[in-house]
Amino acid sequence: MTAREYHDRTAHSPASVRTSGHTLEWDIKPFPFKVYSDLPAIPLPREIDPPAIDALAALAGPAPAAPKLGLGELTAVLYYAAGVTRKKTYPGGGEVLFRAAASTGALFQTEVYVVVSAVSGLEAGLYHFCPGDFALRRVRPGDVRGALAAFAADDSLARRAATVLLTGIYWRNAWKYQARAYRHLFWDSGTMLANLLAVAGALGLAPRLLTGFVDAEVNRLLGVDAAREAALELVALGPDTAPAPVAVPLEAVEHATLPLSSSEVDYPLIRAIHTASSLPTADAVRAWRRPGGPHAAMGGDRPTVANDAGARVVALPAPRKQVGRGLGETIQRRGSTRRFGHAALTAEELGTALWAATRGLEADVPAGLIDLYLVVNAVEGVPAGAYVYRPTTHALELLAAGDFRNRSAYLCLEQPLGGDAAAVIYFLARLDELTDLFGDRGYRLANLDAGLAGGRAYLAAYAQGFGASGLTFYDADVVQFFSPHAAGKDAIFVTALGRSAADGRVTIDSNLTLRGRPSA
Ligand SMILES: Cc1cc2nc3c(=O)[nH]c(=O)nc-3n(C[C@H](O)[C@H](O)[C@H](O)COP(=O)(O)O)c2cc1C
């Protein structure tokens, strides 16, 4: 199994959606929280100080480093990344607990763990965060930062005060999305990382993202059943502290957890692509990340086109750097727009969202692995049409003028959101080039980069008072629509932007999957 095979075998087309025959078995819908049943809950403080910094200022860059990481800051990071922010009760009794970050199908398969040493109020150990009861449970006692540093081939993790680890539970998403769920692990952990990096940065915790690590060892450290749940990304947080003692051998942890559902369906394709994109040893991680290796070759924020000759370019106004709405309030208000009105965005609003989506980041991989194509339906000063965004010059290059509302709705799996939005960002990547450079793990990076960019676009939208929604899409049709410019690329993810048609708070009724509809 290669990334290319996985990607092609999980592509959506009108034919694949209509003939899939997949129906949702509500009796076995997975429970949305992981609950360790034999570990005592350590309640987190219920009073959280929202990061008061302006949301756009937070996206612009991190605050100066703070001297310590306390329980209050850690709690804020966990809440604004993965906490329950809204509850919706449906007629008939169903209830969904919505979270700080958007997640495909509101299935919330991304789990959060944290390794801590020097966080005042917490003993050293590896903890699992449960948003359901807003508590930590200690999965491993003791300072395990040395082991984590060894498995991530990065000594700094042995000194940083804490490291957050995100995992994905396959079945919780595959219940609805089948084998395509593997893509969603990275889209959804990406939207969560958008929040996490913004909040941790605003609190001066100098977050650093690590995407390379020895998968099997990190999964063993976490004590997860690697056939069903896998580590996706690590984020180091907080100041340097006294380094961890030399890594000690880790005993197996096997804590009981509540079952996800009474039966599970295995999707071998998911396990196959995860294995293919895993790194087997710390040396392999180091080689993957070596200076002058793939990372240098990609060199972040590259222009999407080199040649200006004949291109019709719309310069966007400078992005807003301040908007008056705090980061905490922005995340608290976020919720995917369920129906867009046709009201226009300003060019400055759109430009600010595009700027936010393409911010760099402190990571073991370069940013800018994906290209942003757009369908513009209603943006003041920008004629309707298809465009590609150039981050280096903050401009849109026109590919085709015209009204593409219907086409965009079609491309987004025939969902009206894709046609009603003011603008729709289509994230595309040179997948073959990425997998040549990064191996099959490049596939994870492309999906993560797009999820993170989409998550940042969500934040920029809600900071500015309009709405956003992630969307899925017909793979080949998207590439064809933006070709010849996009020829040879692959569609990775979509985010729609616009003003909600609903008054006040967005409604979320259409999040529920109606029987007989394609699984969007
Ligand atoms: C990666 C991603 C893809 C999504 N795709 C769709 C989609 O195709 N159609 C849709 O209506 N909503 C889509 N959504 C929105 C989710 O349904 C929504 O995030 C989820 O129900 C949680 O609700 P909230 O974002 O309002 O908190 C997507 C969200 C994400 C993050």
The ligand as an ORCA input file, in Angstrom:
! r2SCAN-3c Opt
* xyz 0 1
  C     -12.406     18.446      7.841
  C     -13.864     18.808      7.883
  C     -14.717     18.423      6.858
  C     -16.069     18.743      6.919
  N     -16.898     18.403      5.881
  C     -18.202     18.773      5.927
  C     -19.081     18.493      4.838
  O     -18.675     17.894      3.837
  N     -20.369     18.902      4.933
  C     -20.839     19.577      6.026
  O     -22.008     19.924      6.057
  N     -20.025     19.871      7.066
  C     -18.718     19.491      7.050
  N     -17.888     19.801      8.099
  C     -18.416     20.473      9.287
  C     -18.628     19.442     10.387
  O     -19.823     18.748     10.150
  C     -18.651     20.152     11.741
  O     -17.346     20.610     12.020
  C     -19.070     19.228     12.852
  O     -20.427     18.889     12.702
  C     -18.867     19.899     14.196
  O     -19.618     21.065     14.268
  P     -19.013     22.493     14.529
  O     -17.925     22.721     13.526
  O     -20.165     23.430     14.347
  O     -18.470     22.504     15.919
  C     -16.549     19.469      8.035
  C     -15.672     19.836      9.053
  C     -14.337     19.518      8.978
  C     -13.416     19.946     10.083
*
